Amino acid sequence: MEFILSAVEIPVGLIPLITFILGGCLVAIFYQVAIKNKTKRTKTSLDKQIEDAKKESENIIKSARLDAAGETLKKKEEFTEEANHIRAELREIELRLTKREDILDRQAEQMQQRENEIKQQLNEINRRKENLSNQEKQISATLGQQKNQLLKITGMNSDEARELLLKRLEDECEHEMSVLIQRKLDETKETVDEKSREIINTAIQRYAAEQTCEATVSTVEIPNDDMKGRIIGREGRNIRAFEKATGVDVIVDDTPGTITVSGFNPVRREVARLTMERLIQDGRIHPSRIEELTAQSRKEVNAKVLQLGKNAMVEANVRGLNNRILSLLGALNFRTSYGQNVLRHSIEVAFLSQIMAEELGLDGSIARRAGLLHDIGKAIDHEVEGSHAVIGANFLKRFNESDIILNAVEAHHNDIQPNSPYAPLVAAADAISASRPGARRETLERYIKRLEKLEEIANGFDGVENSYAIQAGREIRVIVDANKVNDDSAVKVARDIAIKIENEMTYPGEIQVTLLREVRCVEYAK
């Protein structure tokens, strides 16, 4: 530059202009270079974006192809599974159709065979019919000949012979009729007995009742024996006040931990039991408190009795009973007959009567009502003289019960003659309920006699030292002398005892005979 400036002399005024022109040229050059670089970078970026877009599009296409292939495979599997299922169903249908065709073929063969048999039977019948026709003709000709011969022999005309024959036939028919009537009567009696047994069995099977029934509680537990003195009171005033208020007897004996409440009226006995328990819990035992708790207990027991009667009426599905009847019905819950709760027994008789009545085509609701009320006289038989059947019928008569119900109640123990079929049904249901296994239990006296008889039979055998009846008489253990009974004869003795028990005793279930033989050897070492 200095060279140029030195070689060419430039006017001083043109130097800024030249500098400006040169700077513009440089700027233009630099701008063009920058534009080229930017264009190059832009092109490179666009190429890279295009390349990325191509790769992404290829990936999308590959993914789409894979998805399409998977979906195609899935559809193919579903189609294959469905086709297999359809093939299986078709095979099953084909098998059923094949079996049905075989059955139809066999049936067709059987029908053809039966048709042939029927044709043969028809031919045989026609042949027999022809034979019978020929025989009838022969019999008619023979009868005609015999008739002519008889007329010639007897010298009677046809009218006289007809009368004689009719008289003989009439005598024979009367005899056969008498025999037939007697046979039919016997058959009818057997049928009636069988039908009655069937009806009773059906009634028993259709009604399931409890095997054990609730018993009346007549003892009250006390916490200690000191309480007995407080119950008796000074000079016995408390116990006298209690007996006067409740109408029962209180027995205070040496039995530890209990006091016995005794009374003929079961409702009074329940009131007394409840009152005594409350007195013991309360601890304040004096005449005024006794009267207060007695009144409270009597009110609660009366309400409980009425509710028990209503529950029994609902359970037996009987309607329209007066509250007084319901109270007596509920009072039967506190009374037992040979251990059987009378209220449960009445409900059971109601259902048994209904079942048997319906089996005979009678009105089951009438039989059910009569069965429920048949023992209601037992609730007041300690207050009124007479049998409970008559007492119950007289009581129900006040509440306008029907004559059928009254007769069934009064006649169920044969106090009067029944005038409707419902009375013997109630009597039969009453007997079934009372005699079924588990309904009633034997008395203590009979129970003790049975155990004594069991031990007596075992002790009567030679070689028996002792015998003990255990398990409420269901087992007897016999101890024999080992010197008199050996191992071989022990089995025979046990068997003989069992046979004798079977022959001489009546008992429920079975009795196990266990015979024990023991040999002891004792020595002493000195």
Beta strands, then each sheet from edge to edge (+ up, - down):
strand 1: 219-221
strand 2: 249-251
strand 3: 258-262
strand 4: 336-337
strand 5: 340-341
strand 6: 464-470
strand 7: 475-480
strand 8: 512-517
sheet 1: 1+ 3- 2+
sheet 2: 4+ 5-
sheet 3: 6+ 7- 8-
end
